[in-house]
Amino acid sequence: MLAKQLSVFLENKSGRLTEVTEVLGRAGVNLSAMSIADNSDFGILRCIVSDPEKAYKVLKEANFAVKITDVIGFSCPNISGSLAKVLEYLSDNGVFIEYMYSFANGDVANVIIRPTDLESCDKILAEKKVDLIAANDLYKL
């Protein structure tokens, strides 16, 4: 099941992440999950939000470089080896993961992935009965 993720490009300077969260907060958009990757010049904030279209609009209006990307969310037991098993399903079928981030909540780990082949990935996970997270449920986490 595909969900929408925001990717926000940020200069590596103090306060830029604060500005993003303030813009989203004023718009009533909640952050459900996020990850930041950086290099020496800029960072990429990847996030799941309660309303991706609204978030995109308000961030664009605030002059942030932002794009919407499709990702897949799933959950698995928060125990040793459960994520490895799901990733094995994908690697055995030639699905490459560009990036991933996750967050655990008690007995469950929620995982967001960006595979190179969204359709194949979604199909494989469904066939293997992996607990896919519907977009609307992911936006509410």
Number of C-alpha atoms within 10 A of each C-alpha: 18 17 20 22 26 23 21 22 19 20 17 15 10 8 10 15 16 10 14 18 15 13 16 20 13 10 15 13 18 19 19 13 21 17 13 15 10 13 9 7 9 13 19 19 18 21 22 25 24 21 19 20 13 15 25 22 14 17 21 14 11 12 9 18 14 19 16 17 13 14 22 25 24 20 20 19 16 16 10 8 11 14 16 10 12 18 16 13 17 19 13 9 12 13 18 16 16 10 11 14 16 15 14 13 10 8 9 13 17 22 19 23 18 20 20 15 13 19 12 15 24 20 12 17 19 13 10 10 10 15 14 19 19 14 18 12 11 21 21 14 14
